[in-house]
Amino acid sequence: MHFALATSFYGASQSTYSSATTGTFLAYLLVAIGMWPMLKKAGRPAWGGFIPIYNIYLQIKLAGRTGLLLLLYLVPIVNLVVAIVVACGVARAFGKDGFYGFFLLFLFQPIGYLILGFGSAEYTEIHR
């Protein structure tokens, strides 16, 4: 293949983009697979973990927050703070601490949701 066809405007090859896309898809798939049993434990629709916006809404509800918090995910910078608060709230609902919420449900989501879903954590509803 000719060099000009194999590179983009910035010089990265197509395989770089496809591997990044594949990695992102695999991470999303692992999170959704981990959310399936986690949502079943919480009495929520388990298939909701595979629907992109709806799974965030379900996480907000598990954290004991109002669904309107979903709108704050649209605001840059604020969405990071909201995501951390929701992750810590979900961790607390499953009997874990804020450290678990921040590191495993915010930074390393595939690992955290797989542990919550397939582990022995029990859901306790949070009322605000």
C-alpha positions in Angstrom: 0.0 0.0 0.0 1.2 3.4 -0.8 2.5 5.5 2.2 0.1 8.4 1.5 -2.9 6.1 1.7 -1.8 4.4 4.9 -1.4 7.6 6.9 -3.9 10.3 8.0 -3.3 14.1 7.9 -1.3 13.9 11.2 0.7 10.8 10.2 -1.0 8.2 12.3 -1.8 5.0 10.6 -5.3 3.5 10.3 -4.3 0.6 12.5 -3.8 3.1 15.4 -7.3 4.3 15.1 -8.8 0.9 14.7 -7.0 -0.4 17.8 -8.1 2.5 19.9 -11.7 2.0 18.7 -11.4 -1.7 19.5 -10.0 -1.0 22.9 -12.8 1.5 23.7 -15.4 -0.9 22.5 -14.0 -3.8 24.6 -13.8 -1.5 27.7 -17.5 -0.5 27.2 -18.4 -4.2 26.7 -16.7 -5.2 29.9 -18.5 -2.4 31.8 -21.8 -3.5 30.4 -21.2 -7.2 31.2 -20.3 -6.2 34.8 -23.3 -3.9 35.1 -25.7 -6.7 34.1 -25.5 -8.7 37.4 -25.0 -5.5 39.4 -28.3 -4.1 38.1 -30.0 -7.4 38.8 -28.8 -7.3 42.4 -30.3 -3.8 42.7 -33.6 -4.8 41.2 -33.2 -2.7 38.1 -33.5 -3.8 34.5 -30.3 -5.7 33.8 -30.3 -4.9 30.0 -30.0 -1.2 30.9 -26.2 -1.6 31.2 -25.9 -2.0 27.5 -27.9 1.2 26.6 -25.4 4.2 26.6 -27.3 7.1 28.2 -29.7 4.9 30.2 -26.9 3.1 32.0 -25.7 6.5 33.3 -29.2 7.3 34.5 -29.4 3.9 36.3 -26.1 4.6 38.0 -27.4 7.9 39.2 -30.5 6.3 40.6 -28.4 3.5 42.3 -26.3 6.3 43.9 -29.5 7.7 45.4 -29.5 10.9 43.4 -32.1 12.6 41.3 -32.3 11.7 37.6 -31.9 15.4 36.7 -28.2 15.0 37.6 -28.0 13.5 34.1 -28.1 16.9 32.6 -25.0 18.0 34.4 -23.1 15.3 32.4 -23.5 17.7 29.4 -21.4 20.4 31.1 -17.7 20.1 30.6 -15.5 19.9 33.8 -18.7 19.6 35.9 -19.4 16.2 34.3 -16.1 14.9 35.8 -17.1 16.0 39.3 -20.6 14.5 38.9 -19.2 11.3 37.6 -16.9 11.0 40.7 -19.9 11.7 43.0 -22.1 9.1 41.3 -19.3 6.5 41.3 -18.7 7.0 45.0 -22.5 6.9 45.6 -22.8 3.6 43.7 -19.8 2.2 45.7 -21.5 3.2 48.9 -24.8 1.6 47.8 -22.9 -1.7 47.4 -21.1 -1.4 50.8 -17.8 -0.1 49.4 -15.9 3.0 50.4 -15.1 6.2 48.4 -11.6 4.9 47.6 -13.2 2.0 45.7 -15.7 4.3 44.0 -13.0 6.7 42.8 -10.4 4.2 41.7 -12.4 1.3 40.5 -15.7 2.8 39.4 -14.4 6.1 38.0 -10.8 5.4 36.8 -10.9 1.7 36.1 -14.5 1.1 35.4 -14.3 -2.3 33.6 -12.6 -3.8 36.7 -14.8 -2.2 39.2 -18.1 -3.1 37.6 -17.0 -6.7 37.0 -16.1 -7.0 40.7 -19.4 -5.5 41.9 -21.4 -7.6 39.5 -19.8 -10.9 40.0 -18.6 -10.5 43.5 -20.4 -10.9 46.8 -21.4 -7.2 47.2 -25.0 -6.6 48.3 -27.1 -3.6 47.3 -28.6 -1.4 49.9 -30.9 1.4 48.7 -29.8 4.9 49.5 -32.5 7.4 50.3 -31.8 11.1 50.0 
